[in-house]
Amino acid sequence: MAFTENMQHGCVYMTSDKISAKHMFTTRIGGASKGVFASWNLGVNRGDDDAAVCENYRLAGEIMGCGKDDFLSLIHISEPTRP
């Protein structure tokens, strides 16, 4: 699958011409989060400032042409978990 790197408002995200639905894959580049979260953090359960996460969603919504509450999220797990 081919991805295209895009940048708006200082935020880098990826899109693919193979996906017909409106979409974006966010990266860690850009956004309002500071300190150890200094990135385009969209995780509300990691200890980041809620206002920064809200601003990151607002930026994503502005880029996508939708509201910050119109997103679906996937959770990335880098290690297998056991029940």
N, C-alpha and C positions, 0 to 999 in steps of 0.2 A: 504494500500500500504506500503510495507516495504522499508525503506531507509537505505543506507549504508553511514556512514561517512567516508570521504577520506581526506587526507592531503598531499599536495605537495607544496614546496616552502613557507612553513609557512601559507598557505591558506587552510582553511577548506571548503569543499563543500560536497554536498549530491548527491547520484545517486540512482536509483531504478532498480532492475532487472525486473520490470514490464514494463519498457519503452524500446522498442527495438532501438529507434533512439539514436544517440550520444547526451548526454545531461549532464547538471550539474545544481544544484540549489546552488547558492552561499550563504554564510553566512557572518556575519560581522567580522569573525575571519581571520586576515592576511591582506595583502595588503600594499600599499605604502602611503595611505592617513594619514594625521597627524591631531592633534588637535581634534576638535569636530567631524571630519570626520574619526578619527583614526579607520579604518577598511578597509575591501575590498570593498570600495565604488565604484560603477559603475554608479553613478548618475552624469551626466554632468550639471544638472540644479539646483544644491543645493548650489553652492558657494564654492565647493572644488577646489583645485588647478588643472587646466586642465592637467598638466604634471603627477600628481599623478593618476588621473582617467585613463589617457592613459596607464600608467604603470600597473594599475590594470587590464585593458583589455589585455595588453600584457601577463601578468601572466596567465590570464584565457585562452588565446589562446595557450600559451605554454603547459598548462595542457591538453587542449583538442586536441592539434595537429592541430591547425588552426591559421589563422591570426586574429589580434585584430579587424579587420573590418568585420569578418564573423559571428557576433553574432546577434541574435534576442533578444529583451528585452521585459519583461513584466513590467508594472508599478503597484506597490503595493499600494493600497489605503486602509487605515485602518479605514476610516470613510466614510459613504455614502456622496455623493455630490449631490447637486441639480442644475439643469440648471439655 
